[in-house]
Each structure stands twice: as structure tokens, then as C-alpha cells.
């Protein structure tokens, strides 16, 4: 059995709480709207610097925004 790591996030939740569109969030953190979409849908992991920018914008800790999970995978 192999242990896989998954990084999930609450960006969409915090973005909604702050009434920000993906475009507005993207402008505030200096990326494209497509990058925000990719991060929200867990298709792209942001750099550490970008993760801190996002957390700082929402006045939260990085751990509140990004959730690290371990998942068991069967090895074939």
C-alpha cells in the first residue's frame, strides 16, 4: 500500500465570505483567473509564497486555507 498526499483548500469558501469573484481575487494576489480556478479545483498547487499571499489576504493562517490529507492507495 502506498500513501498518497492530497492538498485541499477552502479558497472558494473564504472568497465567498469576502464577496470576491475569482477575477477579483486573482488581481489582488497577482495571478490570472485561470490560476485561481486551478487552485480552487485542486488541479494546481500554489507556491509557498502564493499560499502565504492568499492566507494574508483573508487574514488566516495557511493551514486554515490549505488542508493536507494523506490517502491510502493500493499499489498495483
MOPAC internal coordinates of N, CA, C and O (Angstrom, degrees):
PM7 1SCF
backbone

  N    0.0000 0     0.00 0     0.00 0    0    0    0
  C    1.4512 1     0.00 0     0.00 0    1    0    0
  C    1.5335 1   109.05 1     0.00 0    2    1    0
  O    1.2310 1   120.75 1   -47.24 1    3    2    1
  N    1.3114 1   116.17 1   132.76 1    3    2    1
  C    1.4599 1   122.50 1   179.96 1    5    3    2
  C    1.5299 1   108.16 1  -107.95 1    6    5    3
  O    1.2310 1   121.06 1   -40.91 1    7    6    5
  N    1.3199 1   115.57 1   139.09 1    7    6    5
  C    1.4556 1   119.96 1   178.35 1    9    7    6
  C    1.5266 1   109.41 1   -94.75 1   10    9    7
  O    1.2310 1   120.64 1   -59.74 1   11   10    9
  N    1.3150 1   116.38 1   120.26 1   11   10    9
  C    1.4570 1   121.39 1   178.12 1   13   11   10
  C    1.5261 1   108.74 1   -99.99 1   14   13   11
  O    1.2310 1   120.96 1   -29.05 1   15   14   13
  N    1.3092 1   115.77 1   150.95 1   15   14   13
  C    1.4602 1   119.41 1   177.52 1   17   15   14
  C    1.5207 1   109.60 1  -110.01 1   18   17   15
  O    1.2310 1   121.49 1   -39.04 1   19   18   17
  N    1.2842 1   114.75 1   140.96 1   19   18   17
  C    1.4578 1   121.47 1  -179.47 1   21   19   18
  C    1.5238 1   108.09 1  -130.27 1   22   21   19
  O    1.2310 1   121.07 1   -44.63 1   23   22   21
  N    1.3169 1   115.55 1   135.37 1   23   22   21
  C    1.4552 1   120.29 1   177.19 1   25   23   22
  C    1.5278 1   107.14 1  -112.84 1   26   25   23
  O    1.2310 1   120.74 1   -64.00 1   27   26   25
  N    1.3166 1   116.19 1   116.00 1   27   26   25
  C    1.4588 1   121.38 1   176.87 1   29   27   26
  C    1.5238 1   108.00 1  -106.83 1   30   29   27
  O    1.2310 1   120.69 1   -10.32 1   31   30   29
  N    1.3240 1   116.29 1   169.68 1   31   30   29
  C    1.4583 1   117.97 1  -179.34 1   33   31   30
  C    1.5180 1   111.82 1  -148.38 1   34   33   31
  O    1.2310 1   121.74 1   -17.04 1   35   34   33
  N    1.3260 1   114.27 1   162.96 1   35   34   33
  C    1.4624 1   123.08 1   178.75 1   37   35   34
  C    1.5271 1   111.68 1  -112.32 1   38   37   35
  O    1.2310 1   120.19 1  -153.96 1   39   38   37
  N    1.3071 1   117.24 1    26.04 1   39   38   37
  C    1.4634 1   120.00 1  -175.70 1   41   39   38
  C    1.5265 1   111.49 1   -59.95 1   42   41   39
  O    1.2310 1   120.30 1   135.94 1   43   42   41
  N    1.3171 1   117.03 1   -44.06 1   43   42   41
  C    1.4623 1   120.11 1  -178.09 1   45   43   42
  C    1.5377 1   110.41 1   -60.47 1   46   45   43
  O    1.2310 1   120.34 1   140.27 1   47   46   45
  N    1.3201 1   116.95 1   -39.73 1   47   46   45
  C    1.4682 1   121.75 1   179.40 1   49   47   46
  C    1.5277 1   110.32 1   -63.39 1   50   49   47
  O    1.2310 1   120.64 1   129.21 1   51   50   49
  N    1.3412 1   116.39 1   -50.79 1   51   50   49
  C    1.4663 1   119.85 1  -178.98 1   53   51   50
  C    1.5225 1   111.52 1   -67.07 1   54   53   51
  O    1.2310 1   120.52 1   145.47 1   55   54   53
  N    1.3253 1   116.61 1   -34.53 1   55   54   53
  C    1.4588 1   120.25 1   177.78 1   57   55   54
  C    1.5282 1   109.86 1   -63.28 1   58   57   55
  O    1.2310 1   120.56 1   137.77 1   59   58   57
  N    1.3297 1   116.53 1   -42.23 1   59   58   57
  C    1.4745 1   121.16 1   178.37 1   61   59   58
  C    1.5324 1   110.67 1   -65.94 1   62   61   59
  O    1.2310 1   120.31 1   139.61 1   63   62   61
  N    1.3248 1   117.02 1   -40.39 1   63   62   61
  C    1.4629 1   120.70 1   179.44 1   65   63   62
  C    1.5276 1   111.39 1   -61.79 1   66   65   63
  O    1.2310 1   120.95 1   147.87 1   67   66   65
  N    1.3306 1   115.80 1   -32.13 1   67   66   65
  C    1.4710 1   120.86 1  -179.87 1   69   67   66
  C    1.5339 1   111.97 1   -96.59 1   70   69   67
  O    1.2310 1   121.01 1  -172.49 1   71   70   69
  N    1.3211 1   115.67 1     7.51 1   71   70   69
  C    1.4677 1   122.20 1   178.91 1   73   71   70
  C    1.5270 1   112.64 1    51.80 1   74   73   71
  O    1.2310 1   121.40 1  -131.09 1   75   74   73
  N    1.3284 1   114.93 1    48.91 1   75   74   73
  C    1.4611 1   121.28 1   178.49 1   77   75   74
  C    1.5274 1   109.92 1  -111.07 1   78   77   75
  O    1.2310 1   120.66 1   -40.87 1   79   78   77
  N    1.3099 1   116.35 1   139.13 1   79   78   77
  C    1.4603 1   120.36 1   170.99 1   81   79   78
  C    1.5310 1   107.98 1   -81.11 1   82   81   79
  O    1.2310 1   120.68 1   -11.97 1   83   82   81
  N    1.3185 1   116.31 1   168.03 1   83   82   81
  C    1.4608 1   119.11 1   175.12 1   85   83   82
  C    1.5201 1   110.25 1   -59.86 1   86   85   83
  O    1.2310 1   120.50 1   140.14 1   87   86   85
  N    1.3110 1   116.66 1   -39.86 1   87   86   85
  C    1.4667 1   121.90 1   179.81 1   89   87   86
  C    1.5310 1   110.93 1   -62.15 1   90   89   87
  O    1.2310 1   120.23 1   134.93 1   91   90   89
  N    1.3257 1   117.16 1   -45.07 1   91   90   89
  C    1.4628 1   120.78 1  -179.85 1   93   91   90
  C    1.5239 1   111.41 1   -64.95 1   94   93   91
  O    1.2310 1   120.34 1   137.47 1   95   94   93
  N    1.3328 1   116.96 1   -42.53 1   95   94   93
  C    1.4630 1   120.27 1   177.35 1   97   95   94
  C    1.5211 1   109.70 1   -62.22 1   98   97   95
  O    1.2310 1   120.66 1   135.34 1   99   98   97
  N    1.3211 1   116.35 1   -44.66 1   99   98   97
  C    1.4594 1   120.86 1  -179.83 1  101   99   98
  C    1.5292 1   111.34 1   -57.13 1  102  101   99
  O    1.2310 1   120.32 1   135.10 1  103  102  101
  N    1.3232 1   117.00 1   -44.90 1  103  102  101
  C    1.4649 1   120.87 1   179.08 1  105  103  102
  C    1.5231 1   111.42 1   -62.01 1  106  105  103
  O    1.2310 1   120.40 1   138.80 1  107  106  105
  N    1.3330 1   116.85 1   -41.20 1  107  106  105
  C    1.4653 1   120.93 1  -177.70 1  109  107  106
  C    1.5264 1   112.87 1   -67.95 1  110  109  107
  O    1.2310 1   120.25 1   149.86 1  111  110  109
  N    1.3430 1   117.13 1   -30.14 1  111  110  109
  C    1.4739 1   119.45 1  -177.76 1  113  111  110
  C    1.5344 1   112.62 1  -105.41 1  114  113  111
  O    1.2310 1   120.46 1  -179.33 1  115  114  113
  N    1.3355 1   116.72 1     0.67 1  115  114  113
  C    1.4625 1   121.12 1   173.30 1  117  115  114
  C    1.5174 1   115.73 1    77.50 1  118  117  115
  O    1.2310 1   120.52 1  -143.98 1  119  118  117
  N    1.3408 1   116.61 1    36.02 1  119  118  117
  C    1.4678 1   120.66 1   176.51 1  121  119  118
  C    1.5224 1   108.64 1  -132.41 1  122  121  119
  O    1.2310 1   120.47 1    -1.93 1  123  122  121
  N    1.3179 1   116.71 1   178.07 1  123  122  121
  C    1.4628 1   120.67 1   177.82 1  125  123  122
  C    1.5256 1   110.36 1   -84.57 1  126  125  123
  O    1.2310 1   121.21 1   -18.21 1  127  126  125
  N    1.3198 1   115.29 1   161.79 1  127  126  125
  C    1.4626 1   120.63 1   175.88 1  129  127  126
  C    1.5269 1   110.41 1   -61.50 1  130  129  127
  O    1.2310 1   120.44 1   145.39 1  131  130  129
  N    1.3350 1   116.76 1   -34.61 1  131  130  129
  C    1.4597 1   121.20 1   179.40 1  133  131  130
  C    1.5274 1   110.99 1   -64.08 1  134  133  131
  O    1.2310 1   120.45 1   144.89 1  135  134  133
  N    1.3320 1   116.75 1   -35.11 1  135  134  133
  C    1.4662 1   120.51 1   177.70 1  137  135  134
  C    1.5259 1   110.14 1   -66.52 1  138  137  135
  O    1.2310 1   120.16 1   136.96 1  139  138  137
  N    1.3226 1   117.30 1   -43.04 1  139  138  137
  C    1.4699 1   120.64 1   177.40 1  141  139  138
  C    1.5206 1   109.55 1   -60.68 1  142  141  139
  O    1.2310 1   120.12 1   134.47 1  143  142  141
  N    1.3272 1   117.37 1   -45.53 1  143  142  141
  C    1.4694 1   121.62 1   178.25 1  145  143  142
  C    1.5266 1   110.71 1   -58.64 1  146  145  143
  O    1.2310 1   120.18 1   134.49 1  147  146  145
  N    1.3347 1   117.26 1   -45.51 1  147  146  145
  C    1.4656 1   121.21 1  -179.31 1  149  147  146
  C    1.5313 1   111.73 1   -63.84 1  150  149  147
  O    1.2310 1   120.22 1   140.92 1  151  150  149
  N    1.3290 1   117.19 1   -39.08 1  151  150  149
  C    1.4680 1   120.69 1   177.97 1  153  151  150
  C    1.5248 1   109.82 1   -67.48 1  154  153  151
  O    1.2310 1   120.18 1   132.96 1  155  154  153
  N    1.3293 1   117.25 1   -47.04 1  155  154  153
  C    1.4685 1   121.26 1  -179.62 1  157  155  154
  C    1.5224 1   111.73 1   -58.90 1  158  157  155
  O    1.2310 1   120.15 1   142.96 1  159  158  157
  N    1.3228 1   117.32 1   -37.04 1  159  158  157
  C    1.4647 1   120.87 1  -177.42 1  161  159  158
  C    1.5324 1   112.49 1   -91.63 1  162  161  159
  O    1.2310 1   120.86 1  -167.73 1  163  162  161
  N    1.3375 1   115.96 1    12.27 1  163  162  161
  C    1.4694 1   122.63 1   176.64 1  165  163  162
  C    1.5213 1   113.58 1    59.85 1  166  165  163
  O    1.2310 1   120.58 1  -149.68 1  167  166  165
  N    1.3403 1   116.50 1    30.32 1  167  166  165
  C    1.4609 1   120.89 1   176.15 1  169  167  166
  C    1.5222 1   111.48 1   -96.01 1  170  169  167
  O    1.2310 1   120.86 1   168.21 1  171  170  169
  N    1.3225 1   115.97 1   -11.79 1  171  170  169
  C    1.4573 1   121.92 1  -177.93 1  173  171  170
  C    1.5198 1   108.85 1  -144.90 1  174  173  171
  O    1.2310 1   120.91 1   -48.44 1  175  174  173
  N    1.3265 1   115.86 1   131.56 1  175  174  173
  C    1.4620 1   120.86 1   175.26 1  177  175  174
  C    1.5257 1   108.41 1   -95.57 1  178  177  175
  O    1.2310 1   120.27 1   -55.16 1  179  178  177
  N    1.3166 1   117.09 1   124.84 1  179  178  177
  C    1.4669 1   118.92 1  -179.61 1  181  179  178
  C    1.5272 1   111.16 1   -70.80 1  182  181  179
  O    1.2310 1   121.04 1   -22.17 1  183  182  181
  N    1.3143 1   115.62 1   157.83 1  183  182  181
  C    1.4615 1   120.25 1   173.31 1  185  183  182
  C    1.5242 1   108.24 1   -64.20 1  186  185  183
  O    1.2310 1   120.73 1   -16.66 1  187  186  185
  N    1.2973 1   116.20 1   163.34 1  187  186  185
  C    1.4566 1   120.38 1   178.80 1  189  187  186
  C    1.5339 1   110.38 1   -59.87 1  190  189  187
  O    1.2310 1   120.66 1   138.21 1  191  190  189
  N    1.3261 1   116.34 1   -41.79 1  191  190  189
  C    1.4599 1   120.57 1   178.73 1  193  191  190
  C    1.5149 1   112.37 1   -60.79 1  194  193  191
  O    1.2310 1   120.25 1   137.39 1  195  194  193
  N    1.3196 1   117.13 1   -42.61 1  195  194  193
  C    1.4606 1   121.42 1   179.10 1  197  195  194
  C    1.5323 1   110.39 1   -68.29 1  198  197  195
  O    1.2310 1   120.22 1   141.14 1  199  198  197
  N    1.3192 1   117.19 1   -38.86 1  199  198  197
  C    1.4722 1   120.67 1   177.60 1  201  199  198
  C    1.5264 1   110.23 1   -60.16 1  202  201  199
  O    1.2310 1   120.35 1   138.02 1  203  202  201
  N    1.3300 1   116.94 1   -41.98 1  203  202  201
  C    1.4657 1   120.25 1   178.41 1  205  203  202
  C    1.5272 1   111.51 1   -67.76 1  206  205  203
  O    1.2310 1   119.94 1   143.70 1  207  206  205
  N    1.3365 1   117.72 1   -36.30 1  207  206  205
  C    1.4729 1   121.10 1   177.16 1  209  207  206
  C    1.5268 1   110.25 1   -60.91 1  210  209  207
  O    1.2310 1   121.08 1   135.42 1  211  210  209
  N    1.3302 1   115.54 1   -44.58 1  211  210  209
  C    1.4628 1   120.77 1  -179.52 1  213  211  210
  C    1.5274 1   110.18 1   -63.79 1  214  213  211
  O    1.2310 1   120.95 1   132.25 1  215  214  213
  N    1.3280 1   115.79 1   -47.75 1  215  214  213
  C    1.4670 1   120.30 1  -179.98 1  217  215  214
  C    1.5304 1   110.77 1   -61.25 1  218  217  215
  O    1.2310 1   120.47 1   137.41 1  219  218  217
  N    1.3123 1   116.70 1   -42.59 1  219  218  217
  C    1.4664 1   121.10 1  -179.79 1  221  219  218
  C    1.5291 1   111.12 1   -63.55 1  222  221  219
  O    1.2310 1   120.65 1   138.99 1  223  222  221
  N    1.3173 1   116.37 1   -41.01 1  223  222  221
  C    1.4619 1   120.91 1   179.06 1  225  223  222
  C    1.5321 1   110.87 1   -58.76 1  226  225  223
  O    1.2310 1   120.62 1   138.24 1  227  226  225
  N    1.3248 1   116.42 1   -41.76 1  227  226  225
  C    1.4631 1   120.77 1  -179.30 1  229  227  226
  C    1.5299 1   112.75 1   -88.81 1  230  229  227
  O    1.2310 1   120.80 1  -178.48 1  231  230  229
  N    1.3333 1   116.08 1     1.52 1  231  230  229
  C    1.4723 1   122.01 1  -179.41 1  233  231  230
  C    1.5313 1   111.54 1    56.21 1  234  233  231
  O    1.2310 1   121.89 1  -133.99 1  235  234  233
  N    1.3398 1   113.98 1    46.01 1  235  234  233
  C    1.4634 1   122.16 1   179.54 1  237  235  234
  C    1.5215 1   109.00 1  -129.86 1  238  237  235
  O    1.2310 1   120.81 1   -15.10 1  239  238  237
  N    1.3217 1   116.05 1   164.90 1  239  238  237
  C    1.4587 1   120.88 1   173.23 1  241  239  238
  C    1.5234 1   108.14 1   -78.65 1  242  241  239
  O    1.2310 1   120.42 1   -27.21 1  243  242  241
  N    1.3212 1   116.81 1   152.79 1  243  242  241
  C    1.4618 1   121.34 1   178.53 1  245  243  242
  C    1.5271 1   110.30 1   -54.84 1  246  245  243
  O    1.2310 1   120.64 1   141.69 1  247  246  245
  N    1.3399 1   116.39 1   -38.31 1  247  246  245
  C    1.4736 1   120.71 1  -178.78 1  249  247  246
  C    1.5309 1   112.31 1   -65.80 1  250  249  247
  O    1.2310 1   120.11 1   157.05 1  251  250  249
  N    1.3294 1   117.39 1   -22.95 1  251  250  249
  C    1.4609 1   120.40 1   176.99 1  253  251  250
  C    1.5265 1   111.26 1   -76.17 1  254  253  251
  O    1.2310 1   120.71 1   151.33 1  255  254  253
  N    1.3094 1   116.25 1   -28.67 1  255  254  253
  C    1.4652 1   121.66 1  -178.32 1  257  255  254
  C    1.5256 1   111.65 1   -89.74 1  258  257  255
  O    1.2310 1   121.02 1   134.42 1  259  258  257
  N    1.3232 1   115.66 1   -45.58 1  259  258  257
  C    1.4669 1   121.28 1  -176.37 1  261  259  258
  C    1.5210 1   110.39 1  -110.01 1  262  261  259
  O    1.2310 1   120.55 1   -51.15 1  263  262  261
  N    1.3262 1   116.55 1   128.85 1  263  262  261
  C    1.4612 1   122.68 1  -176.28 1  265  263  262
  C    1.5166 1   109.11 1  -114.54 1  266  265  263
  O    1.2310 1   121.39 1   -58.94 1  267  266  265
  N    1.3166 1   114.95 1   121.06 1  267  266  265
  C    1.4645 1   122.13 1   179.52 1  269  267  266
  C    1.5191 1   108.28 1   -90.15 1  270  269  267
  O    1.2310 1   120.35 1   -52.78 1  271  270  269
  N    1.3366 1   116.94 1   127.22 1  271  270  269
  C    1.4557 1   121.25 1   179.38 1  273  271  270
  C    1.5232 1   109.59 1  -130.56 1  274  273  271
  O    1.2310 1   121.26 1   -35.92 1  275  274  273
  N    1.3232 1   115.19 1   144.08 1  275  274  273
  C    1.4480 1   121.06 1   173.15 1  277  275  274
  C    1.5087 1   108.44 1  -102.87 1  278  277  275
  O    1.2310 1   120.61 1   -42.44 1  279  278  277
  N    1.3143 1   116.44 1   137.56 1  279  278  277
  C    1.4669 1   121.33 1   177.73 1  281  279  278
  C    1.5111 1   108.32 1  -127.98 1  282  281  279
  O    1.2310 1   120.95 1   -40.98 1  283  282  281
  N    1.3153 1   115.79 1   139.02 1  283  282  281
  C    1.4700 1   120.79 1   175.76 1  285  283  282
  C    1.5071 1   109.58 1   -83.41 1  286  285  283
  O    1.2310 1   121.33 1   -44.79 1  287  286  285
  N    1.3289 1   115.05 1   135.21 1  287  286  285
  C    1.4605 1   121.47 1   178.87 1  289  287  286
  C    1.5058 1   108.50 1  -125.98 1  290  289  287
  O    1.2310 1   120.04 1   -43.52 1  291  290  289
  N    1.3102 1   117.53 1   136.48 1  291  290  289
  C    1.4579 1   119.69 1   175.55 1  293  291  290
  C    1.5211 1   108.84 1   -73.22 1  294  293  291
  O    1.2310 1   121.16 1   -45.10 1  295  294  293
  N    1.3152 1   115.39 1   134.90 1  295  294  293
  C    1.4651 1   120.52 1   179.57 1  297  295  294
  C    1.5090 1   107.73 1   -88.05 1  298  297  295
  O    1.2310 1   119.51 1   -54.63 1  299  298  297
  N    1.3216 1   118.54 1   125.37 1  299  298  297
  C    1.4685 1   123.00 1  -179.96 1  301  299  298
  C    1.4907 1   110.53 1  -116.78 1  302  301  299
  O    1.2310 1   120.10 1   180.00 1  303  302  301

